[in-house]
Amino acid sequence: MDPVAQSSREAIRKGSKSFAAAARLFDPETRGNVYKLYAWCRYCDDVIDGQELGFARAEPQTSTLEERLTHIRDLTERALAGEHVDEPEFQALQHIVQRYEIPHRHPMDLIEGFAMDAADYQYETVEDTLLYCYHVAGVVGVMMTYVMGVSDAAVLRRAADLGIAFQLTNIARDVMDDASAGRCYLPRDLLRKNGVPPDQVANPEYRANVVKVAKELLRVADRYYESAAEGVRALPLRAAWAICTARGVYRDIGEIVLAQGESAWQRRAVVSRSRKMFWVLAGGMRAIASVGLRRFQNAAPRASDLWMKPGIN
């Protein structure tokens, strides 16, 4: 395994334990390329957050958020244009995009998600939050699907659905962590509807009402999880196994948040090792069933009222 993929595997293991268990289920070639794509995504995220980078490198901590955004946008554009880039993560992106013919707008859509953070974007409606979820996670699902060898537009939309569901789950899990960092991805209209001033999310006085908002968001996530399940049948079997496992583990995170109620944010919602092993087994069975179904029946139509960014292909 090359240094980029090796470093990214460690980054997944340390920073995304929910995905790490599933990523091991891909076939070796797909897994290595998934790691490479993740390496670029993680690099960009770390730069935006001003965190220390891998490969014994670090961005100047005095740079502004706007400068860091410009840095990753410029490097991404150069990589997509086929220009020489020194950074291993952008070499990895260049390789993946060229090999799988990933449209350039997809990597740039992820950069636009970081730009929403840089602009301190205000999420007034559920659709605003869904747009953010697409840009920072849905489009990653789209690119991962290309890496799995599938580029059918209908399947890409289901992949985006899963990424959106993952991010909605993350938002519900991380409400208080985000609030302490001065961020709020909960729709402001849902906060107001439930009696929570948008600038008082972290106030214990409103904790019960914030839980109600998180529950509403997780109900939206459930619809995206269900929609995503219909796309699994189009994937190669081991990819389907990995995705079914990840879907189960992430959905469990939302269930933990719901079960904890007002104490949901006293400690981070974590899926136990035994439960992850359950999903490895259950994911395998679901993958076999889903892939087998494609021989006998077509996927159900995607719900017409389920939001999606136009032009996913």
Secondary structure, 3 states (H helix, E strand, C coil): CCHHHHHHHHHHHHHCHHHHHHHCCCCHHHHHHHHHHHHHHHHHHHHHHCCCCCCCCCCCCCCCHHHHHHHHHHHHHHHHCCCCCCCHHHHHHHHHHHHHCCCCHHHHHHHHHHHHHHCCCCCCCHHHHHHHHHHHHHHHHHHHHHHCCCCCHHHHHHHHHHHHHHHHHHHHHCHHHHHHCCCCCCCHHHHHHCCCCHHHCCCHHHHHHHHHHHHHHHHHHHHHHHHHHCCHHHCCHHHHHHHHHHHHHHHHHHHHHHHHHHHCCCCCCCCCHHHHHHHHHHHHHHHHHHHHHCCCCCCCCCCCCCCCCCCCC
